[in-house]
Amino acid sequence: MNIVLLEPEIPQNAGNIARSCAATHSVLHFIKPLGFSTEDKYLKRAGLDYWKLLDIRYYDNFNDFLQKNSGAKIFMATTKSKKLYTDVTYDENDYIMFGKESAGIPEEILLQYQQTAVRIPMFEQARSLNLSNAVAVVLYEALRQQNFKGLLKEGQLHRHTW
């Protein structure tokens, strides 16, 4: 899978998302401008020692992303969609885009992706979920649909056996 962050602002969120991408062998795409330095200590700490496992790519802007990923099927995760994230079928090479924490994905972009815009249901008075939580929810649904292909599905005890 491919997780795309459009202009992320909070380094801790980006670090948590990086860790989720590393753990699921998903590619992480950052579309600039970023609201933090890639050397930020909070970003690095949230990602722990998973950075070496991560395939991370950077883009100057949304048009640069589109140009370098032409033909990509992009799902837009947004609170503005009428369709739930569980109502669509994800393929293993699809892209799931999330907007910046303060504003989400601009409506001008969303209008171009009405058929692939998805939302996570939540209480009416809530504005949104934390970005890293939202990524985890949608990413794991997409991976579930792929039967968690390539991921370890059974754990082992360290000192005992099941």
N, C-alpha and C positions, 0 to 999 in steps of 0.2 A: 504494500500500500504506500501511498504518498500523502504526507500531511503537509499542508501549505499554511504558513502563518503570514498574513498580510499585515505588515507594519506593526509587529508585536511591540508592546510598550514595557512590560514588566519582566525583568530578568528571571525571577524565580519561576514564573509560569513557563517561560521558554525553556528553562533548565529542566523542569518537570516533564515537559512535552518531549524534550530531547531524550530523556531517560525512557519514556514510554516508547518512543520510536526505536531506540536502540534495542529494547527488550522484545520488540515485535518485529525487528528487522525491516522497519518501515523507513522510507527516505523522508528526511525533513527538509523542507524548502522554506527559506526566509526571504520575504520580499521587503526590500528597504523602502523607506527609512526605518531603522530599528530604534527603539526608544532606550537603548542601552548599548554598551560596548560589548563586543564578543569576548573581551577579557574580563568582564565584570565578575567579581568574586561571588556574587549571589547566583549568577547564571551557572558558573562552574560548580558551585557547591550543590545546587539543586540537581545537576546532572550527574553528580558523584563521579565515579571512575568509568562511566559508561561512554564517555566521549570518543574513545578509541574504537568503539563498536558502531559508531554512527556514520551514516552517509548523509552529509549535510551540504546543501547547495544554496547559493545566494544569488539574488536578482536585484537589479537597480530599481525596478518598478514593475507594476503589473503587466505592462506591455512587453517588457523584457522576459518576464516569466512565460507569457503566452507564446512569444516568438521562439523561445528555447524548448518549449513543450507543445509544439503544434500538434493538433489532433487529440490532445488529452481530454478525457472525460473528467470534468470537474464538478464535484458536488459542492455546493455552497452551504455551509452550516450557518444558519442565521435565525434569530428569534422572529423574523418577519415572514417566514415561510408558512404556507398552509399545509405542507406535506411533512409527515414525521420521518425521522431518520430510519425508522424500521419499515417504512412503506416502499423502499427502493431496493434494487439489487445492485450490489457492489461487485465489481470485478477486481482481481488481484492487482491490477496496474492502474486503478483509478486514483484520482486526486481528490482529497477532501480539504477544502479551504476554510479557514477561520479568520475572522477579522480582528482588528486591534481591540483591546479590552474596553477602551472608552467609547467606541463608536461602531464597532462591528464592520461588516463589509459595506462599502458605499452602495446606496440604492441604484446608482447608475450602472454598477457592475451587476448587481442582483437581477435587474431587469433583463439582462442578456442570458441569464441562467435560471429562468423561472421553472423549467422542467426538472432541474437538478438541485433546486434549493430545498434544504431539509431543516427541520427544527427538532429540538428535544422538548417534549411536553413539560410544563412546569406550572406552578401556581400563578394565577393571573396577575397578582400584585408584584411578583418577582420580575426584575428586569432581565436577568440572565444568570447563568451559572458561571463559576470560575472557569477561565479559559482552559486550563490544564485538565480540569474535570470534564468539560465538554468534549475535548479531544479524546480523552480516554473512553467516554461513553460511545461515541460514534465510531471510533477506530475499532473497538472490540466487537461492535455489531458487524462491521464490515469483515473483520477477521473470522467471526463466528460463521458468517455466510460462506466463507472459504474453508470451513472445517478446520480453522487454525493451521492451515497448510504451512509446513516448515517450522512450527513451534512445538516445543516440548509440552505434551499434554499430561504427563504423569510426573509427579514429584517423588522424591525419595527422602526418607528420614536419614539423619546423619548418624545417629548412634543405635538405632533400632531398625527393625524391618516391619512392614505392614503385615 
